[in-house]
């Protein structure tokens, strides 16, 4: 009897809570995913301004209740302005899956369908997330972005960013797809307003700034899992970035993933193609990087370090194709700089041509690894395969205080290499 009364009370509280929502009328009320944004008059046929105002109202409502908002799939994307604030305790949930239909723009033959926001705002970050928030299963589409003319790249503000005015903890970003973005996710914070407990997983796009995810001042274990940067993402909506556009992205000399001021960062199953740099591990970081592929880059991994105590990275099970964006003397699959320790296990590098871009020069890197600086650093390598480098030696050593140990490796002539 007590359990039955408790269930009845909980059901009554839910009804009372929903009664304050402006949408308890009609058939679009609540789904298993949450309250539909259409219930707040966020509609594909609305103006971008109206949808922004109404979605912010929905977020404000959900923040007070810890509720989820469901981005109902649509044949037509929801036009919407930027400047949204995803306040605490709100989940924004859609149905993941890039699909396309129809003709809407001369450069992009199709428009994505599903849970899609269509963004043309060039002045404002699309959405800023606060603590205890979630965005999952959403597509972000910039229909005015060029796909074939590098002189017409629009430098949009970030699609998603962490709060710049307060500390942010507990943000979960999953199953997100970006089309035409310039900077996908900006989680660069400052010492006064750090971010922590950040998870990025199953995110796809090709940022025209070359920066997909950047993180700074995230001391409590950021996680980047199963993220994929590739200009071929445009195929889902009927086109692909022209080689000249990919060349322009590489020319910016940015990294697809940048980590700084973090403790024990975790990067697993990470991919990039056609950016200048793959992953930048800043001087004030340590952690693990495993199961990665960094393709058509000038620099695959650039690891820095500011001390010898805990500026250590364990890097394993990955491949790097460094072959583009620079003269061959400046192409390095791996750069080690500063202090700390770097362990490389079963990491291979090779090069070759690729028709998706035109800045592939001699289909070679200069070496396998460049070590530079003037302070003590240590590097260990086990089971690494090193191919297609120009130099006589796989290591370019410009640090007289470096200690390097390699065993069980294979050089460019497919001979055993130990050092």
C-alpha positions in Angstrom: 0.0 0.0 0.0 2.8 2.4 0.9 4.5 1.8 -2.5 1.2 2.4 -4.4 0.7 5.7 -2.6 4.2 6.8 -3.3 3.8 6.0 -7.1 0.5 8.0 -7.1 2.2 11.0 -5.4 5.1 10.9 -7.9 2.7 10.8 -10.8 0.7 13.7 -9.4 3.9 15.8 -8.9 4.8 15.1 -12.6 1.4 16.3 -13.8 1.7 19.4 -11.6 5.2 20.1 -12.9 4.1 19.8 -16.5 1.1 21.9 -16.0 3.4 25.0 -15.7 4.7 24.2 -19.2 3.1 26.3 -21.9 2.4 23.3 -24.1 0.1 20.9 -22.3 -2.2 21.2 -25.3 -2.2 19.2 -28.5 -0.5 16.0 -29.4 3.1 17.2 -29.3 3.5 17.0 -25.5 6.1 14.6 -24.1 8.1 11.8 -25.5 10.5 9.3 -23.9 13.3 11.8 -24.9 11.7 14.7 -23.2 9.5 17.7 -23.9 9.4 18.6 -27.6 10.9 22.0 -28.5 7.8 22.4 -30.8 5.7 22.7 -27.7 7.5 26.0 -27.1 6.8 27.1 -30.7 10.3 26.3 -32.1 9.3 25.3 -35.6 11.0 24.8 -39.0 8.7 27.4 -40.6 9.6 30.1 -38.0 12.2 32.9 -38.5 15.7 32.3 -37.0 15.0 35.1 -34.5 11.7 33.6 -33.3 13.2 30.2 -32.9 16.1 31.5 -30.8 13.8 33.4 -28.5 11.5 30.4 -28.1 14.2 27.9 -27.6 15.8 30.1 -24.9 12.4 30.1 -23.2 12.3 26.3 -23.4 15.8 26.1 -21.9 14.8 28.5 -19.0 11.8 26.3 -18.3 13.8 23.1 -18.4 16.6 24.5 -16.2 14.2 24.9 -13.3 13.1 21.3 -13.5 16.2 19.4 -14.7 14.3 18.5 -17.8 15.2 17.2 -21.3 14.2 19.0 -24.5 13.6 16.9 -27.5 14.6 18.3 -30.9 11.9 16.6 -32.9 13.2 15.4 -36.3 12.1 17.4 -39.3 12.2 17.3 -43.1 13.4 20.9 -42.9 16.1 22.2 -40.5 15.1 24.6 -37.7 16.5 28.0 -38.6 17.9 29.6 -35.5 20.1 32.5 -34.4 23.1 32.1 -32.0 23.5 33.5 -28.6 21.7 30.6 -26.7 22.7 29.8 -23.1 22.1 26.2 -22.2 21.5 26.7 -18.5 22.3 24.2 -15.7 20.5 20.9 -15.6 19.2 21.0 -19.2 19.6 18.2 -21.8 19.1 18.9 -25.5 18.4 15.6 -27.2 17.8 14.7 -30.9 17.9 11.7 -33.1 21.5 11.2 -34.3 22.2 10.3 -38.0 23.3 12.4 -40.9 20.8 12.2 -43.8 19.9 14.6 -46.6 17.2 15.5 -49.1 16.4 18.1 -51.7 18.2 21.1 -53.1 18.5 24.3 -51.0 21.8 26.0 -51.8 23.9 26.3 -54.9 27.0 25.0 -53.2 25.4 22.4 -51.0 23.1 20.3 -53.1 21.1 18.9 -50.2 20.0 19.8 -46.8 20.3 17.5 -43.8 17.1 16.2 -42.3 16.5 15.0 -38.7 17.3 17.0 -35.6 19.0 19.8 -37.4 19.7 23.4 -36.5 20.3 25.7 -39.5 22.7 28.5 -38.5 23.5 31.6 -40.4 24.4 33.9 -37.5 27.9 35.2 -38.1 28.3 37.2 -34.9 27.4 35.0 -32.0 28.5 31.6 -30.6 25.6 29.3 -31.3 25.2 27.9 -27.8 27.1 28.3 -24.5 26.8 25.4 -22.0 26.7 25.7 -18.3 27.2 22.9 -15.7 25.3 19.6 -15.7 24.2 19.9 -19.3 24.0 17.5 -22.2 23.7 17.9 -26.0 23.2 14.6 -27.8 22.1 13.6 -31.3 22.0 17.0 -32.9 23.2 18.2 -36.4 24.5 21.7 -36.8 24.3 23.0 -40.4 25.7 26.2 -41.8 24.0 26.5 -45.2 25.8 29.6 -46.3 29.3 28.2 -45.8 31.3 27.6 -48.9 32.4 24.1 -49.9 34.4 25.0 -53.0 35.9 28.6 -52.8 38.6 29.2 -50.1 38.2 33.0 -50.5 34.6 32.7 -49.3 35.2 30.8 -46.1 33.0 32.3 -43.4 34.8 32.5 -40.0 31.7 31.7 -37.8 32.1 31.8 -34.0 32.2 28.5 -32.2 29.2 26.3 -32.5 29.4 25.2 -28.8 31.5 26.8 -26.1 31.8 26.5 -22.4 30.8 29.4 -20.2 33.3 32.2 -20.0 31.8 33.8 -17.0 31.5 30.9 -14.5 33.1 27.6 -13.8 31.5 24.7 -15.7 31.4 21.1 -14.6 29.7 18.0 -16.0 29.1 18.6 -19.7 28.3 15.6 -22.0 28.5 16.1 -25.8 27.6 13.0 -27.8 26.6 12.0 -31.3 26.9 15.5 -32.8 27.5 16.2 -36.5 28.7 19.6 -37.9 28.4 20.8 -41.5 30.2 24.0 -42.5 31.4 24.9 -39.0 34.5 27.1 -38.5 35.3 26.1 -34.9 33.2 23.3 -33.6 33.8 23.2 -29.8 35.6 25.8 -27.8 36.4 24.8 -24.3 39.2 27.1 -23.7 38.7 28.5 -20.2 40.8 30.6 -17.9 42.1 30.1 -14.3 39.2 32.0 -12.8 36.5 30.0 -14.6 37.8 26.5 -15.3 35.8 23.6 -16.8 35.9 20.0 -15.5 34.3 16.6 -16.2 34.0 17.2 -19.9 33.2 14.3 -22.3 33.2 14.6 -26.1 32.2 11.4 -27.9 31.1 10.3 -31.4 31.4 13.8 -32.8 31.9 14.4 -36.6 32.8 17.4 -38.7 35.4 19.3 -40.6 36.1 22.8 -39.1 37.3 25.3 -41.6 39.5 26.9 -39.0 41.2 23.5 -38.6 40.1 23.4 -34.9 37.5 20.9 -33.9 37.9 20.6 -30.2 40.1 22.8 -28.0 40.4 22.6 -24.3 42.3 24.7 -21.8 42.1 24.8 -18.0 40.2 21.5 -17.5 41.9 19.9 -14.6 39.5 17.0 -13.9 40.0 14.5 -16.7 38.6 15.6 -20.1 37.7 12.7 -22.3 37.7 12.8 -26.1 36.3 9.5 -27.5 35.6 8.4 -31.0 35.8 11.8 -32.7 36.2 12.1 -36.5 37.4 15.1 -38.5 37.1 14.7 -42.2 36.1 16.9 -45.2 34.2 13.9 -46.6 31.5 14.7 -44.0 29.9 16.8 -46.7 29.1 13.7 -48.6 26.2 13.1 -46.3 24.5 16.2 -47.7 25.4 15.7 -51.4 28.9 17.2 -51.7 32.4 17.3 -50.5 34.9 20.1 -49.7 37.0 21.0 -52.8 40.7 20.3 -52.5 41.4 24.1 -52.5 39.2 24.5 -49.4 41.1 21.7 -47.6 44.4 23.3 -48.7 43.2 26.6 -47.1 42.4 24.8 -43.8 45.9 23.3 -43.7 47.4 26.7 -44.4 46.0 28.0 -41.1 48.6 25.9 -39.2 46.1 24.9 -36.5 45.5 21.6 -34.8 42.3 19.6 -34.9 42.5 18.8 -31.2 44.3 20.9 -28.7 44.7 20.1 -25.0 46.3 22.4 -22.4 46.3 22.8 -18.6 44.7 19.4 -18.0 45.3 16.5 -15.7 45.2 12.9 -17.0 43.4 13.7 -20.3 42.0 10.6 -22.1 42.0 10.6 -25.9 40.7 7.3 -27.5 39.9 6.5 -31.1 40.7 10.0 -32.6 40.8 10.7 -36.3 41.6 13.7 -38.4 42.2 14.3 -42.1 43.4 17.4 -43.9 44.3 19.7 -41.1 47.8 21.1 -40.5 48.2 19.4 -37.1 46.5 16.4 -35.6 46.9 16.7 -31.8 48.6 19.4 -29.8 49.4 18.3 -26.2 50.3 21.5 -24.4 53.1 22.1 -22.0 50.9 21.8 -18.9 49.2 18.4 -19.6 49.6 14.7 -19.1 47.5 11.7 -20.0 47.0 8.9 -22.5 46.4 8.9 -26.2 45.5 5.6 -27.9 43.9 4.2 -31.1 44.3 7.1 -33.4 44.8 7.9 -37.1 46.1 11.3 -38.2 46.0 11.5 -42.0 47.3 14.1 -44.4 48.8 16.4 -41.8 52.1 18.3 -41.5 52.5 17.4 -37.9 50.7 14.5 -36.3 51.4 14.9 -32.6 53.2 17.9 -31.0 53.9 17.1 -27.4 55.2 19.8 -25.1 56.2 19.7 -21.4 56.9 22.2 -18.6 58.4 19.9 -16.0 59.8 16.4 -15.4 57.4 15.3 -12.8 54.0 14.8 -14.4 54.2 16.1 -18.0 54.1 12.6 -19.3 52.1 11.1 -22.2 51.6 7.5 -23.0 50.9 7.2 -26.7 50.0 3.9 -28.3 48.3 2.0 -31.2 48.1 4.7 -33.9 49.2 5.8 -37.3 50.3 9.1 -38.7 50.4 10.1 -42.4 52.4 13.3 -42.4 52.8 14.6 -46.0 51.3 18.0 -46.6 51.2 21.7 -46.0 55.0 22.3 -45.7 58.2 21.7 -47.5 59.4 18.3 -46.6 62.0 19.6 -44.2 59.2 20.9 -42.0 57.0 17.8 -42.0 57.3 15.7 -38.8 54.9 13.0 -37.7 55.9 13.6 -34.1 57.4 16.6 -32.4 58.7 16.4 -28.8 59.5 19.7 -27.1 60.3 20.8 -23.6 60.4 18.5 -20.5 58.7 15.4 -19.3 58.4 11.9 -20.7 56.9 10.5 -23.8 56.2 6.8 -24.3 55.4 5.6 -27.9 54.2 2.0 -28.4 53.1 0.5 -31.7 52.9 3.9 -33.4 53.6 3.9 -37.1 54.1 6.7 -39.7 54.0 6.5 -43.5 53.1 8.9 -46.4 51.5 8.9 -49.8 49.4 10.9 -52.2 45.7 11.7 -51.7 43.4 13.4 -54.3 41.3 15.1 -51.6 43.9 17.9 -51.3 46.6 19.4 -53.5 49.3 20.4 -51.0 50.8 16.9 -50.8 54.3 17.6 -52.0 56.8 14.8 -52.2 54.7 12.2 -50.3 57.3 12.1 -47.5 58.0 13.4 -44.1 61.5 14.6 -43.1 61.8 12.1 -40.3 59.7 10.1 -37.9 60.3 12.3 -34.9 61.8 15.7 -34.1 63.1 16.3 -30.5 63.9 19.9 -29.7 64.6 22.2 -26.7 67.4 22.6 -24.2 66.0 20.9 -21.1 66.0 17.2 -20.1 63.3 15.2 -21.7 63.0 11.4 -22.0 61.5 9.4 -24.9 60.9 5.7 -25.2 59.8 3.8 -28.3 58.7 0.2 -28.7 57.5 -1.6 -31.8 57.3 1.5 -33.9 57.3 1.2 -37.7 58.8 4.2 -39.5 58.4 4.7 -43.3 58.7 7.3 -46.1 61.0 9.8 -44.3 63.7 11.6 -46.3 66.3 11.9 -43.6 69.0 9.3 -43.2 67.9 8.8 -39.6 64.4 8.6 -38.2 65.1 11.0 -35.4 66.1 14.7 -35.8 67.6 15.6 -32.4 67.9 19.2 -31.5 68.1 18.8 -27.8 71.4 17.8 -26.3 69.7 16.9 -23.0 67.3 14.4 -24.5 67.4 10.8 -23.5 66.0 8.5 -26.2 65.5 4.7 -26.1 64.1 2.7 -29.0 63.7 -1.0 -29.2 62.0 -3.4 -31.6 61.4 -0.7 -34.2 61.5 -0.8 -38.0 63.1 1.9 -40.1 62.4 3.2 -43.6 64.4 0.3 -45.2 62.3 -2.2 -43.2 65.3 -3.1 -41.1 65.4 -3.5 -37.4 66.1 -0.3 -35.6 67.3 0.2 -32.0 68.7 3.3 -30.4 
